[in-house]
Amino acid sequence: MDDLIKLVRTYRLTAGLLERQRLAEAIFRLIEPDLRFFVFSAIQPSAAQDVLQEILKSIVVSLPKFAGGTEKEFWGWSYRIARNRLNDHFRKQASDRLQPMPQDELLDLIDASEQAEPLTAADRHDLEYALKLLDGSKPECRGYLWNHYVIGFDYGEIAEEQNLNYDNVRMKIGRCLDEAKSLVA
């Protein structure tokens, strides 16, 4: 029988807190390198350590529920927990994304910036018209078009921010631009 499975079975059968802690640390030492590679290859390094700790904690808390008897079953179970914690991280990250600035706040910001370099009447009119069109489009489109055409982010920067791939962002911006054009027509 593999050492990992022996440790897991012993952990499940042990009642003493100190012994369980010792066994949990031994299990950690065996599984942490593989899970570290899995996590660090899936998300930004700045968040990876925290997510890895959540995964390891979830595995230890759930060890009494593990019913498998082989190392393959244990790793499948562990990676399922890891994927769930990664999905939790992605959901939290998606809910934490910046929301587009309301139009009135944006116009106030533009007014404040005009003191350094005033907009021409035509430019201001075009900007206000474009903002109304963006507000009329899907909220997702407003964000993509704003970030790409106004802020100046390239597809790669938006892809990194949104956890998407480059081509996915390129296609979304293209569809959003088509929608904006249809609003103008």
ChimeraX attribute file (.defattr): number of C-alpha atoms within 10 A of each C-alpha:
attribute: neighborCount
match mode: 1-to-1
recipient: residues
	/A:1	8
	/A:2	8
	/A:3	12
	/A:4	18
	/A:5	18
	/A:6	15
	/A:7	17
	/A:8	24
	/A:9	18
	/A:10	14
	/A:11	22
	/A:12	16
	/A:13	11
	/A:14	13
	/A:15	10
	/A:16	9
	/A:17	10
	/A:18	10
	/A:19	13
	/A:20	19
	/A:21	13
	/A:22	12
	/A:23	20
	/A:24	21
	/A:25	12
	/A:26	15
	/A:27	21
	/A:28	17
	/A:29	10
	/A:30	14
	/A:31	14
	/A:32	15
	/A:33	11
	/A:34	11
	/A:35	19
	/A:36	18
	/A:37	12
	/A:38	16
	/A:39	22
	/A:40	16
	/A:41	11
	/A:42	12
	/A:43	16
	/A:44	12
	/A:45	12
	/A:46	9
	/A:47	12
	/A:48	20
	/A:49	15
	/A:50	11
	/A:51	21
	/A:52	21
	/A:53	13
	/A:54	16
	/A:55	25
	/A:56	22
	/A:57	14
	/A:58	16
	/A:59	22
	/A:60	21
	/A:61	11
	/A:62	13
	/A:63	18
	/A:64	13
	/A:65	10
	/A:66	16
	/A:67	12
	/A:68	15
	/A:69	13
	/A:70	14
	/A:71	16
	/A:72	11
	/A:73	14
	/A:74	18
	/A:75	16
	/A:76	13
	/A:77	18
	/A:78	22
	/A:79	17
	/A:80	14
	/A:81	18
	/A:82	22
	/A:83	16
	/A:84	14
	/A:85	19
	/A:86	20
	/A:87	12
	/A:88	13
	/A:89	18
	/A:90	15
	/A:91	11
	/A:92	11
	/A:93	13
	/A:94	13
	/A:95	10
	/A:96	9
	/A:97	10
	/A:98	8
	/A:99	10
	/A:100	15
	/A:101	10
	/A:102	10
	/A:103	14
	/A:104	9
	/A:105	10
	/A:106	14
	/A:107	16
	/A:108	11
	/A:109	11
	/A:110	15
	/A:111	15
	/A:112	12
	/A:113	12
	/A:114	13
	/A:115	9
	/A:116	8
	/A:117	9
	/A:118	13
	/A:119	15
	/A:120	10
	/A:121	9
	/A:122	9
	/A:123	11
	/A:124	16
	/A:125	12
	/A:126	12
	/A:127	16
	/A:128	15
	/A:129	13
	/A:130	15
	/A:131	18
	/A:132	13
	/A:133	17
	/A:134	24
	/A:135	16
	/A:136	14
	/A:137	18
	/A:138	13
	/A:139	12
	/A:140	15
	/A:141	21
	/A:142	22
	/A:143	19
	/A:144	24
	/A:145	20
	/A:146	17
	/A:147	18
	/A:148	16
	/A:149	11
	/A:150	10
	/A:151	9
	/A:152	12
	/A:153	15
	/A:154	14
	/A:155	22
	/A:156	15
	/A:157	16
	/A:158	19
	/A:159	17
	/A:160	13
	/A:161	12
	/A:162	15
	/A:163	15
	/A:164	14
	/A:165	13
	/A:166	15
	/A:167	12
	/A:168	12
	/A:169	21
	/A:170	17
	/A:171	12
	/A:172	16
	/A:173	22
	/A:174	15
	/A:175	13
	/A:176	21
	/A:177	18
	/A:178	12
	/A:179	18
	/A:180	20
	/A:181	11
	/A:182	10
	/A:183	12
	/A:184	10
	/A:185	6
